[in-house]
Amino acid sequence: MATSIDDNAADEKSDKSIWRLLNIRCTRIERKWSGDMKLGLIMLAAGNSRRFGSNKLLYEIGGVPMYLRTLHKLQKAASELGNCEIIVVTQYEEIASKAQESGVRVLINSHPERGISSSMQIGLAAAKESAACLFIVSDQPWLTTETIVNLVHKFQSEHKGMACTLLNDKTGNPCIFSRKYYQELQEITGDKGGKQIINRHPEDVAYLEIEDAKELVDVDTLYNDGRQ
């Protein structure tokens, strides 16, 4: 039976569709968290917002409270990566209540005056069985889900003990620490967070370069909320 040109074109189109579908599936598999144990995703939301003048995490950007924008992106990333546990560390009842409603684990920081390191250590203690922990602050409302996922992928592909974002040679959040650094994280103090450990072991850090500087903007005052 003769095969027409139209039939060949249809077959070629079908083959291309199949390969496109396979490529999409392979990409999704590659972006999954491949660790044998869970990846802890720890959202830090206990800051006192001294410079902002009120609780900046409740400040709405695009009609959504800042902390909730971060949480939603973290949840999307967790769904894409798989085998993750989200933990929110906060001192605020409203944030705790909303986070619990969304099904994530919430821990209270009763001493936020001790700095961001105290929140990191509270989250870390709860996620100590995880193979690695990603720490994300709640005042970077323009950070994307894609960047979170790409950072995890970078961490896995380069087989380093840590990973963080990088913009113009300056390290930033989020950051990831493997279990080998948990003890050092438990020993830090104040508001420097894990950056001091990253600076201590630069050879063991995977860096994800950020193209859009706005993603790493911390909203510290009403005047840098992206509208001016």
ABEGO torsion letter per residue (X at the ends): XBBBAAAAAAAAAAAAAAAAAAAAAAAAAAABBABABBBBBBBBAABAGAAAGBBAAABBBGGBBAAAAAAAAAAAAAAAAEGBBBBBBBABAAAAAAAAAAGBBBBBBABAAAEAAAAAAAAAAAAAABABBBBBBAABAABBAAAAAAAAAAAAAAGBABBBBBBGGBBBOBBBBBAAAAAAAAABBEAAEAAAAAAABAAABBBBBBABAAAABBBABAAAAGAX
